[in-house]
Amino acid sequence: MQGTVLYGPRDIRFEDRPEPKITKPTDAVIRLSATCICGSDLWSYRGIQSIAQPTPMGHEYCGIVEEVGKEVRNIKPGQFVVGSFATSDNTCVICRDGYQSSCVQREFMSEAQAPYLRVPSADGTLVSTKDLPPKELLPSLLATSDVLGTGWFAADAANVKPGKAVLVVGDGAVGLLGVLSARQMGAERIIVVSRHASRQKLAREFGATDIVTERGDDGVARIKELTNGIGGDSVLECVGTQESMMQAIQSTRPGGYVSYVGVPHGVELNGEQLFFAQVHLHGGPAPVRRYLPELIKLVLNEKINPGKVFDLTLPINQLAEGYRAMDERRAIKTLLRP
């Protein structure tokens, strides 16, 4: 088969790769119905996060089970499944506490931009649907694999509650689905930091009530102005830069909650500043597996439509254009059809 390999900054190729096989008795192999490019893939694509060798890419996936190992009990060939970017046995003490993305047997998926994929710890990682879903729901089901699950975790970790004021720092796909998640959780006011008209429009569709274009100190001042001078109750940091993290913390009221789900690059926190901010901090790799059953159900019942974040769809062999479009901010998120 052919799959995606990153060779260096902006050098992405779709080339011959070994077809995945069962290598452990707990594995499954799936035929992908859809995959996509993640905003976090751009860190390596741009050369900000270096790679030591040609690296297969992709960690968001859904599809049909082709084969399972002899110890797989709950996942069957022919089922439609969605899995997380982080594998999990879903039985260890950390998984049982709801943090499957830190499972003792965790592996990070990295070969999903291809027609077929091997999934370790299949019973714990994959969630199946009762029936094969209609094709029109595939984008939204794919979104549950990472970007929606991460946005949902951002809202959950920031303690979003009905009637609260929420701030979302970042207008990428995760930030936009953080807006959707906060609205589903009953937030009354949702402020989004964004400078891009198309993303502002989608944020409004998902439930944003206010848009802030300012950043840094000006952005903090504007957010304080919108929140009676005290800041947001719940703040979702969905970028991963020093500027976004500080804007999030400084825009939170004392006693408020900050979640951070953007993969951090160059983020350093000042202990004294953090001490006097008196905010709750919680984040990290989203435990998507915790939320998958609920999110899949919401999609199948058509209560939410997170697939709207895919504003570019391409055949998988044209993925280089998908990367370019996201890199140049011509696309929010690219869906790839194997």
C-alpha positions in Angstrom: 0.0 0.0 0.0 1.0 3.7 0.0 1.1 5.9 3.1 2.2 9.3 4.2 5.8 10.0 5.2 7.4 13.3 6.3 11.0 13.6 5.3 11.7 17.1 6.6 10.2 20.6 6.7 7.4 20.8 4.1 8.6 17.6 2.4 5.6 15.3 2.7 5.2 12.3 0.5 2.7 9.6 -0.3 4.8 6.5 -1.1 5.1 2.8 -0.8 4.8 1.5 2.8 4.5 -2.0 4.3 0.9 -3.1 4.6 0.0 -3.4 8.3 -0.2 -6.9 9.8 -1.2 -8.3 13.2 2.0 -8.3 15.2 0.6 -8.8 18.7 -2.4 -10.9 19.7 -4.2 -7.7 21.0 -3.9 -5.9 17.7 -6.5 -5.1 15.1 -6.1 -4.0 11.5 -8.7 -1.6 10.1 -9.5 -0.4 6.6 -9.9 3.4 7.0 -13.1 5.1 5.9 -11.6 8.5 6.5 -8.5 10.1 8.0 -7.2 13.7 8.2 -4.4 16.1 8.9 -4.1 17.4 12.5 -3.0 20.9 13.5 -0.3 19.2 15.6 1.1 17.6 12.4 2.1 21.1 11.3 4.7 21.4 14.1 6.8 18.8 12.4 5.7 19.8 8.9 7.0 23.3 9.5 10.2 22.1 11.1 9.4 23.5 14.5 9.4 20.0 16.0 12.4 18.2 14.4 12.3 14.6 13.2 15.4 12.4 13.2 14.3 10.2 10.2 11.5 9.9 7.6 8.4 9.6 9.8 5.0 8.1 8.9 2.2 10.5 9.8 -1.5 10.5 10.9 -3.3 9.7 14.2 -7.0 10.3 13.5 -9.0 7.5 12.1 -12.2 5.5 11.7 -13.0 2.6 9.6 -13.9 -1.1 9.2 -12.2 -3.9 11.1 -10.4 -6.3 8.7 -8.7 -8.6 11.1 -8.1 -9.0 14.8 -5.5 -10.8 17.0 -6.4 -14.0 18.8 -6.7 -12.2 22.2 -9.1 -9.6 21.0 -12.6 -10.2 22.4 -14.8 -7.2 21.9 -13.8 -6.0 18.4 -14.9 -8.1 15.5 -14.1 -8.0 11.7 -16.7 -6.1 9.8 -17.5 -3.6 12.6 -17.2 0.2 12.1 -14.8 1.6 14.7 -13.4 4.8 16.0 -10.2 5.0 18.0 -8.1 7.5 19.9 -4.7 8.9 18.9 -3.4 7.3 22.1 -3.9 3.6 22.6 -5.0 2.2 25.9 -5.9 -1.1 27.5 -8.8 0.6 29.3 -8.3 -1.6 32.3 -5.2 -0.3 34.2 -5.7 2.0 37.2 -4.9 5.1 35.1 -7.5 4.2 32.5 -10.1 3.4 35.1 -9.5 6.9 36.5 -10.4 8.3 33.1 -6.9 9.2 31.8 -6.5 6.6 29.0 -4.1 8.9 27.2 -1.6 8.0 29.9 -2.3 4.3 30.0 0.6 2.2 31.2 0.6 0.5 27.8 0.0 3.7 25.8 1.3 4.0 22.3 0.9 7.1 20.2 -0.6 6.4 16.8 1.4 7.7 13.9 0.6 5.8 10.6 -3.1 6.7 10.1 -2.7 8.7 6.9 -2.9 5.5 4.8 -5.6 3.1 3.6 -5.0 0.5 6.3 -3.9 0.8 10.0 -2.7 -1.5 12.7 -4.3 -0.6 16.1 -2.6 -1.9 19.2 -4.7 -2.8 22.3 -7.7 -3.0 20.1 -10.2 -3.9 22.8 -9.3 -0.9 24.9 -8.6 1.6 22.1 -11.5 1.1 19.7 -15.2 1.8 20.1 -17.6 0.1 17.6 -21.0 1.3 16.4 -24.0 -1.0 16.3 -24.4 -0.6 12.6 -22.4 0.8 9.7 -23.0 4.6 9.8 -24.2 6.6 6.9 -21.5 8.2 4.8 -22.6 11.7 5.5 -21.7 11.2 9.2 -18.1 10.0 8.6 -16.6 13.5 8.9 -18.2 14.0 12.3 -17.3 10.4 13.5 -13.7 11.0 12.4 -13.7 14.2 14.4 -14.5 12.2 17.6 -11.1 10.4 17.2 -9.1 13.4 18.3 -10.1 17.0 17.6 -13.6 16.8 19.1 -12.4 14.6 22.0 -9.7 17.1 22.6 -12.1 20.1 22.5 -14.4 18.2 24.8 -11.6 17.5 27.3 -10.6 21.2 27.1 -14.1 22.2 28.2 -14.4 19.4 30.8 -10.9 20.2 32.3 -11.8 23.9 32.5 -14.9 23.0 34.5 -17.4 24.4 32.1 -20.8 24.5 33.7 -24.3 25.9 32.8 -24.5 29.7 33.0 -20.7 30.2 33.1 -18.5 32.6 31.0 -16.1 30.7 28.9 -13.0 31.9 26.9 -11.5 29.9 24.1 -8.0 30.9 23.1 -7.3 29.6 19.6 -9.5 29.3 16.5 -8.1 26.1 15.1 -10.2 23.0 14.8 -9.6 22.1 18.5 -10.6 25.6 19.7 -13.7 25.6 17.5 -14.8 22.3 18.8 -14.0 23.6 22.3 -16.7 26.2 21.5 -19.1 23.4 20.5 -18.3 21.4 23.6 -18.8 24.4 25.9 -22.1 25.1 24.3 -23.2 21.5 24.8 -22.2 21.8 28.5 -24.4 24.8 28.9 -22.1 27.8 28.9 -24.0 31.0 28.8 -21.3 33.2 27.3 -18.5 31.9 25.0 -15.7 34.4 24.0 -13.4 33.3 21.2 -10.0 34.8 20.4 -9.8 34.8 16.6 -8.6 37.0 13.7 -10.0 35.0 10.8 -13.4 35.7 9.4 -14.2 32.2 8.2 -13.2 30.7 11.6 -15.2 33.4 13.4 -18.2 32.5 11.4 -17.9 28.8 12.3 -17.3 29.7 15.9 -20.6 31.6 15.9 -22.3 28.6 14.4 -21.0 26.4 17.2 -22.2 28.8 19.9 -19.7 31.6 20.4 -21.3 34.8 21.6 -18.3 37.2 21.4 -15.2 37.5 19.2 -12.0 39.1 20.5 -9.3 39.9 17.9 -6.8 41.5 20.2 -3.9 39.5 21.7 -1.4 39.9 24.5 -2.2 42.6 27.1 -4.8 44.2 24.8 -6.6 40.9 24.5 -6.6 40.4 28.2 -7.9 44.0 28.7 -10.7 43.3 26.2 -11.7 40.0 27.8 -11.8 41.6 31.2 -14.0 44.4 29.8 -16.4 41.7 28.5 -16.5 39.9 31.9 -17.2 42.8 34.3 -13.5 43.3 34.9 -12.8 39.9 36.5 -12.1 37.4 33.7 -13.5 34.2 32.5 -14.8 31.4 34.7 -13.4 28.7 32.4 -10.6 29.3 29.9 -9.6 26.8 27.2 -6.0 27.2 25.9 -6.0 25.5 22.5 -2.8 26.6 20.8 0.3 25.7 22.8 2.5 28.9 22.6 3.8 31.1 25.3 1.6 34.0 24.2 -1.6 31.9 24.1 -0.9 30.3 27.5 -0.2 33.6 29.2 -3.3 35.2 27.6 -5.3 32.3 29.0 -4.0 32.5 32.5 -4.2 36.3 32.7 -7.8 36.3 31.4 -9.0 33.9 34.1 -10.7 35.2 37.2 -9.2 34.2 40.6 -10.6 30.8 41.4 -11.3 30.1 37.7 -10.1 27.2 35.6 -7.6 27.0 32.8 -7.3 23.9 30.6 -4.4 23.5 28.2 -4.7 21.1 25.3 -2.4 22.7 22.7 0.8 20.8 22.4 3.3 23.2 24.1 6.3 24.6 22.3 8.5 27.0 24.3 6.0 27.5 27.1 7.4 28.5 30.5 5.4 29.6 33.5 6.6 32.1 36.1 6.0 30.6 39.6 5.3 33.9 41.4 2.9 35.1 38.6 1.1 31.7 38.8 1.0 31.9 42.6 -0.9 35.2 42.6 -3.1 34.3 39.6 -4.8 31.7 41.9 -6.3 29.7 39.1 -6.8 26.0 38.5 -4.7 24.4 35.8 -5.4 21.1 34.1 -4.6 19.7 30.7 -2.3 17.5 28.7 -3.0 14.8 26.0 -6.8 14.5 25.9 -8.1 11.2 27.2 -10.3 10.8 24.1 -11.2 7.2 24.9 -13.1 8.4 28.0 -15.4 10.4 25.9 -15.7 8.4 22.7 -18.9 6.5 23.5 -20.8 9.7 24.5 -19.5 11.7 21.5 -20.2 8.9 19.0 -23.8 8.7 20.4 -24.2 12.5 20.0 -23.0 12.3 16.4 -25.2 9.3 15.5 -28.2 11.0 17.0 -27.3 14.1 15.0 -27.2 16.3 18.1 -23.9 17.8 17.0 -22.1 18.3 13.7 -18.3 18.6 14.5 -17.5 17.5 10.9 -18.0 21.2 9.9 -14.4 21.8 10.9 -13.4 19.9 7.8 -13.4 22.7 5.2 -11.2 20.8 2.6 -11.7 17.2 1.5 -9.1 15.5 -0.8 -8.2 12.1 -2.0 -5.4 10.8 0.2 -2.9 10.8 -2.6 -3.3 14.6 -2.7 -2.4 15.1 0.9 0.5 17.4 0.1 -2.0 20.0 -0.9 -3.9 19.4 2.3 -0.8 20.1 4.3 0.0 23.3 2.3 -3.6 24.6 2.7 -3.5 24.2 6.5 0.0 25.6 6.7 -1.0 28.7 4.7 -4.3 28.9 6.8 -6.4 28.4 3.6 -8.1 25.5 5.4 -9.0 24.9 9.0 -8.7 21.1 8.7 -8.3 18.7 5.8 -10.2 15.4 5.5 -8.5 12.7 3.5 -10.4 10.0 1.7 -8.4 6.7 1.3 
